[in-house]
Amino acid sequence: MLFWENGNTWYGSLGNTRFYAAPQEEQIHVQQWRGPLTKELSEIEAEADFPLSEEGLAEMTAWLEARSAEINT
């Protein structure tokens, strides 16, 4: 939690799925797009907000895994 509470951002990928997560006002805002290009050169396909909490992190992880499964099949 300290990673997010300190305002850190995170870029990641899973297969052909790319994502960016950033804390914003007690939430984590996530953007998802298809790789291999950077976010700036891609079309954002989905966005979601999750509570800045342990439960929110679990929800974010499940959402990212589901989105990745759709794209990587």
Residue pairs with C-beta under 8 A, 6 or more apart in sequence:
1 52
1 53
1 54
1 57
3 10
4 23
4 28
4 52
4 57
5 23
5 52
7 23
8 23
9 20
9 21
9 22
9 23
10 20
10 21
10 22
11 18
11 19
11 20
11 39
12 18
12 19
12 20
12 21
12 64
13 19
13 35
14 64
14 65
14 68
14 72
15 68
15 71
15 72
16 34
16 35
16 36
16 71
16 72
17 32
17 33
17 34
17 35
17 64
17 67
17 68
17 71
17 72
18 32
18 33
18 34
18 35
18 36
18 39
18 42
19 30
19 31
19 32
19 33
19 64
19 67
20 30
20 31
20 39
21 28
21 29
21 30
21 31
21 60
22 28
22 29
23 29
23 52
24 49
26 51
26 52
27 49
27 50
27 51
27 52
27 56
28 49
28 50
28 51
28 52
28 56
28 57
28 60
29 47
29 48
29 49
30 47
30 48
30 49
30 50
30 60
30 63
30 64
31 39
31 44
31 46
31 47
32 44
32 45
32 46
32 47
32 64
32 67
33 39
33 42
33 43
33 44
33 45
34 42
34 45
34 71
35 42
46 67
48 60
48 63
50 56
50 57
50 59
50 60
50 63
51 59
